[in-house]
Amino acid sequence: MRLFPLLLLPLLACSQAPVETTRPPLPEGPPAIPVESGGRCVAQAGTAFPETFEAGSKGAYTAATEPLGTGLWYFEDALIGSSEQDHKHGEHAARLRGKGRLRMNFDAPAGVRTIRVSSALYGQDAAATWELWGSVDGGRTFRRIGQPVRVQSPRLLSTTFQAGPTPAPLRLEIRKTDGGSGRLNIDDIALEAAGGAAVAGGSVATTPQPTTPQPTNPNQAVVVGRDDNMALGNPSGATADASNPTNYLLTKPQFTIGYNAQRGTPTWVSWHLNRAWMGAAPRQDDFRPDPALPRQFYAVTRNSYSGSGFDKGHNCPSADRTTDLDDNSATFLMTNMIPQAANNNQRTWGNLEEWTRAQVQRGQEVYVVMGCYGKGGTGLNGLKTTIDQGRVTVPARVWKLLVLLPEGTNDLQRIAAGQARILAIDTPNDQAVDPDWSRYRVSVDALEAATGLDLLSKLPLEAQTRLQKTVDTGPVR
């Protein structure tokens, strides 16, 4: 039986010792999640599998790419663990939390017969579940391989997936799917060809290229991975300190929030958008309170907006997070919402969001920060300063900062060098707002003066001074 048809249809056989792990029932139908990935860097040949993670040094859960022995890997809610609580065969292993992921940003050559992955619980954590997914089209689409693996022991156990020789290059992704508190160690990912021969690795990043030219074809865009959602900086200096309710930091895999619990809305939301975030997951519409808020904060619900005459206006849009259901669902947390006038949300802001995604499809990546300020907006029921019995403030203005540049690496350096297009938009939160968002372009300096935020704080001061004083006048059609 060959792996390639199994990836395209349903599943790949796997085996492991039953004492250490159990598997939940397999859901019906072959799941499929479109994912864009790839890589562009000055590179050298990676060593052959297994991937032991010994070459890695990533010490934070922040999403980023990491050069390892076999090639460039993408870590999301995952890091390189080296503590005594990390179960590993050498000095290092990967450690995943929440719904963390590990993905090859390169293809193993055709001819893979066997895949082995060692896994264990971190420390004495609760049981965790992971799945192996594979792509045979360069990371464009992934399908699950085999059954979910339930890990219940702190002892490393190898799970083996048997297959005939793959006729096409193979890219793998490991997904921790339970979303629980139990952390997971992954080690010694082995790919073997006929006769047990080790499969060659991909490319290992060394010195990144300083600039990336504008692609003429969107399919040639360089999608390295999902970059830091707060790469431009923390606009308000928010912290995850419950004693600071007006400037509380919420960090999620999909976006980062500076939240004001006294207003019941975010002051700002920051995220990164490229084609790695865009897939085919349907809109979830599961508006709900954010369980990550401290208990002493008022939890805004979907009912807080009922009968108010204002839309539940997304900061990070649903359509910017369509890789999988979890990513899309996260955009419906009420900490991502503001009371937004219907014409502002559905026309002006909708047009801006569609324009932004169109640029991404043309090979751009975008760093976005959105927020609101002031008090008092005009919705379908007229002017209001608050809703939900005064617990949610209606903003007077809704703004957004966009930093667009061709897909590539060294983004902050390229932005500072003037290779990005920077747009700042500041609109009235009312029904009379013009559908043409481009009429509301302002300078970053003007936006900072209005909001009191520091929007490009990760850039050198010289670059901030130079870039923030201009108003974008580029084409928007």
Solvent accessible surface area in square Angstrom, and as a share of the most:
residue,aa,sasa,rsa
1,M,163,0.73
2,R,128,0.47
3,L,0,0.00
4,F,59,0.25
5,P,56,0.36
6,L,19,0.10
7,L,5,0.03
8,L,87,0.43
9,L,115,0.57
10,P,72,0.45
11,L,45,0.22
12,L,5,0.03
13,A,53,0.41
14,C,26,0.16
15,S,61,0.39
16,Q,30,0.13
17,A,42,0.33
18,P,110,0.69
19,V,135,0.78
20,E,19,0.09
21,T,6,0.04
22,T,73,0.43
23,R,87,0.32
24,P,53,0.33
25,P,127,0.80
26,L,56,0.28
27,P,74,0.46
28,E,175,0.78
29,G,53,0.51
30,P,69,0.43
31,P,41,0.26
32,A,52,0.40
33,I,25,0.13
34,P,35,0.22
35,V,0,0.00
36,E,28,0.12
37,S,15,0.10
38,G,15,0.15
39,G,46,0.44
40,R,90,0.33
41,C,30,0.18
42,V,70,0.40
43,A,48,0.37
44,Q,110,0.49
45,A,94,0.73
46,G,14,0.14
47,T,91,0.53
48,A,49,0.38
49,F,4,0.02
50,P,68,0.43
51,E,3,0.01
52,T,48,0.28
53,F,0,0.00
54,E,68,0.31
55,A,69,0.54
56,G,2,0.02
57,S,98,0.64
58,K,22,0.09
59,G,65,0.63
60,A,54,0.42
61,Y,41,0.16
62,T,70,0.41
63,A,20,0.15
64,A,39,0.30
65,T,42,0.24
66,E,17,0.07
67,P,55,0.34
68,L,1,0.01
69,G,23,0.22
70,T,1,0.00
71,G,0,0.00
72,L,14,0.07
73,W,2,0.01
74,Y,1,0.00
75,F,0,0.00
76,E,10,0.04
77,D,19,0.10
78,A,0,0.00
79,L,12,0.06
80,I,14,0.07
81,G,1,0.01
82,S,70,0.45
83,S,45,0.29
84,E,164,0.74
85,Q,89,0.39
86,D,3,0.02
87,H,47,0.21
88,K,50,0.21
89,H,119,0.53
90,G,38,0.37
91,E,121,0.54
92,H,42,0.19
93,A,0,0.00
94,A,0,0.00
95,R,30,0.11
96,L,0,0.00
97,R,104,0.38
98,G,22,0.21
99,K,87,0.37
100,G,0,0.00
101,R,22,0.08
102,L,0,0.00
103,R,1,0.00
104,M,0,0.00
105,N,8,0.04
106,F,16,0.07
107,D,49,0.26
108,A,0,0.00
109,P,59,0.37
110,A,51,0.39
111,G,19,0.19
112,V,1,0.00
113,R,93,0.34
114,T,12,0.07
115,I,0,0.00
116,R,81,0.29
117,V,0,0.00
118,S,7,0.05
119,S,1,0.01
120,A,0,0.00
121,L,8,0.04
122,Y,24,0.09
123,G,3,0.03
124,Q,153,0.68
125,D,29,0.15
126,A,63,0.49
127,A,31,0.24
128,A,0,0.00
129,T,11,0.07
130,W,0,0.00
131,E,18,0.08
132,L,2,0.01
133,W,12,0.04
134,G,2,0.02
135,S,1,0.01
136,V,26,0.15
137,D,65,0.34
138,G,31,0.30
139,G,0,0.00
140,R,110,0.40
141,T,57,0.33
142,F,0,0.00
143,R,67,0.24
144,R,10,0.04
145,I,1,0.01
146,G,1,0.01
147,Q,70,0.31
148,P,7,0.04
149,V,0,0.00
150,R,74,0.27
151,V,2,0.01
152,Q,88,0.39
153,S,18,0.12
154,P,45,0.28
155,R,146,0.53
156,L,26,0.13
157,L,20,0.10
158,S,47,0.30
159,T,0,0.00
160,T,18,0.10
161,F,0,0.00
162,Q,91,0.41
163,A,16,0.13
164,G,10,0.09
165,P,42,0.26
166,T,2,0.01
167,P,77,0.48
168,A,18,0.14
169,P,65,0.41
170,L,0,0.00
171,R,14,0.05
172,L,3,0.01
173,E,1,0.00
174,I,3,0.02
175,R,11,0.04
176,K,2,0.01
177,T,46,0.27
178,D,50,0.26
179,G,37,0.35
180,G,36,0.34
181,S,102,0.66
182,G,1,0.01
183,R,80,0.29
184,L,0,0.00
185,N,0,0.00
186,I,0,0.00
187,D,1,0.00
188,D,33,0.17
189,I,1,0.01
190,A,16,0.12
191,L,1,0.01
192,E,41,0.18
193,A,28,0.21
194,A,60,0.47
195,G,91,0.88
196,G,47,0.45
197,A,55,0.43
198,A,60,0.47
199,V,8,0.05
200,A,54,0.42
201,G,15,0.14
202,G,17,0.16
203,S,53,0.34
204,V,21,0.12
205,A,22,0.17
206,T,68,0.40
207,T,92,0.53
208,P,54,0.34
209,Q,59,0.26
210,P,102,0.64
211,T,60,0.35
212,T,13,0.08
213,P,88,0.55
214,Q,98,0.44
215,P,20,0.12
216,T,133,0.77
217,N,59,0.30
218,P,54,0.34
219,N,105,0.54
220,Q,115,0.51
221,A,12,0.09
222,V,14,0.08
223,V,7,0.04
224,V,13,0.08
225,G,2,0.02
226,R,3,0.01
227,D,37,0.19
228,D,53,0.28
229,N,16,0.08
230,M,41,0.18
231,A,14,0.11
232,L,4,0.02
233,G,3,0.03
234,N,40,0.20
235,P,6,0.04
236,S,37,0.24
237,G,47,0.45
238,A,4,0.03
239,T,65,0.38
240,A,76,0.59
241,D,67,0.35
242,A,35,0.28
243,S,93,0.60
244,N,47,0.24
245,P,38,0.24
246,T,55,0.32
247,N,30,0.15
248,Y,22,0.08
249,L,33,0.16
250,L,8,0.04
251,T,101,0.59
252,K,27,0.12
253,P,57,0.36
254,Q,16,0.07
255,F,0,0.00
256,T,5,0.03
257,I,0,0.00
258,G,0,0.00
259,Y,1,0.00
260,N,22,0.11
261,A,14,0.11
262,Q,130,0.58
263,R,56,0.20
264,G,1,0.01
265,T,1,0.01
266,P,1,0.00
267,T,36,0.21
268,W,0,0.00
269,V,0,0.00
270,S,3,0.02
271,W,2,0.01
272,H,0,0.00
273,L,0,0.00
274,N,1,0.00
275,R,17,0.06
276,A,0,0.00
277,W,2,0.01
278,M,28,0.12
279,G,31,0.29
280,A,76,0.59
281,A,15,0.11
282,P,86,0.54
283,R,135,0.49
284,Q,60,0.27
285,D,66,0.34
286,D,49,0.25
287,F,24,0.10
288,R,76,0.28
289,P,54,0.34
290,D,6,0.03
291,P,119,0.75
292,A,54,0.42
293,L,19,0.10
294,P,24,0.15
295,R,243,0.89
296,Q,127,0.57
297,F,17,0.07
298,Y,78,0.30
299,A,44,0.34
300,V,4,0.02
301,T,44,0.25
302,R,110,0.40
303,N,111,0.57
304,S,8,0.05
305,Y,10,0.04
306,S,81,0.52
307,G,72,0.69
308,S,6,0.04
309,G,15,0.14
310,F,14,0.06
311,D,30,0.15
312,K,51,0.22
313,G,0,0.00
314,H,16,0.07
315,N,0,0.00
316,C,0,0.00
317,P,5,0.03
318,S,9,0.06
319,A,41,0.32
320,D,5,0.03
321,R,0,0.00
322,T,20,0.12
323,T,1,0.01
324,D,10,0.05
325,L,95,0.48
326,D,63,0.33
327,D,4,0.02
328,N,0,0.00
329,S,17,0.11
330,A,10,0.08
331,T,0,0.00
332,F,0,0.00
333,L,13,0.06
334,M,3,0.01
335,T,2,0.01
336,N,0,0.00
337,M,0,0.00
338,I,0,0.00
339,P,0,0.00
340,Q,0,0.00
341,A,0,0.00
342,A,9,0.07
343,N,38,0.19
344,N,0,0.00
345,N,34,0.17
346,Q,120,0.53
347,R,99,0.36
348,T,0,0.00
349,W,0,0.00
350,G,16,0.15
351,N,63,0.32
352,L,0,0.00
353,E,25,0.11
354,E,111,0.50
355,W,31,0.11
356,T,7,0.04
357,R,37,0.14
358,A,36,0.28
359,Q,26,0.12
360,V,0,0.00
361,Q,88,0.39
362,R,135,0.49
363,G,0,0.00
364,Q,23,0.10
365,E,0,0.00
366,V,0,0.00
367,Y,7,0.03
368,V,2,0.01
369,V,2,0.01
370,M,0,0.00
371,G,0,0.00
372,C,6,0.04
373,Y,49,0.19
374,G,33,0.32
375,K,124,0.52
376,G,14,0.13
377,G,3,0.03
378,T,46,0.27
379,G,4,0.04
380,L,119,0.59
381,N,90,0.46
382,G,28,0.27
383,L,128,0.64
384,K,62,0.26
385,T,66,0.38
386,T,42,0.24
387,I,11,0.06
388,D,28,0.14
389,Q,166,0.74
390,G,45,0.43
391,R,102,0.37
392,V,0,0.00
393,T,12,0.07
394,V,0,0.00
395,P,0,0.00
396,A,29,0.22
397,R,75,0.27
398,V,0,0.00
399,W,1,0.00
400,K,4,0.02
401,L,0,0.00
402,L,1,0.00
403,V,0,0.00
404,L,7,0.04
405,L,1,0.00
406,P,15,0.10
407,E,2,0.01
408,G,4,0.04
409,T,29,0.17
410,N,44,0.23
411,D,16,0.08
412,L,54,0.27
413,Q,113,0.50
414,R,1,0.00
415,I,0,0.00
416,A,17,0.13
417,A,65,0.50
418,G,41,0.40
419,Q,72,0.32
420,A,21,0.16
421,R,66,0.24
422,I,27,0.14
423,L,0,0.00
424,A,2,0.02
425,I,0,0.00
426,D,14,0.07
427,T,0,0.00
428,P,27,0.17
429,N,2,0.01
430,D,38,0.19
431,Q,45,0.20
432,A,95,0.73
433,V,2,0.01
434,D,36,0.19
435,P,52,0.33
436,D,38,0.20
437,W,7,0.02
438,S,14,0.09
439,R,171,0.62
440,Y,44,0.17
441,R,52,0.19
442,V,43,0.24
443,S,13,0.08
444,V,2,0.01
445,D,58,0.30
446,A,49,0.38
447,L,1,0.00
448,E,31,0.14
449,A,89,0.69
450,A,45,0.35
451,T,30,0.17
452,G,68,0.66
453,L,18,0.09
454,D,62,0.32
455,L,2,0.01
456,L,0,0.00
457,S,42,0.27
458,K,112,0.47
459,L,6,0.03
460,P,80,0.50
461,L,143,0.71
462,E,112,0.50
463,A,1,0.00
464,Q,17,0.07
465,T,96,0.56
466,R,92,0.33
467,L,27,0.13
468,Q,9,0.04
469,K,130,0.55
470,T,85,0.49
471,V,71,0.41
472,D,22,0.11
473,T,119,0.69
474,G,22,0.21
475,P,112,0.70
476,V,16,0.09
477,R,216,0.79
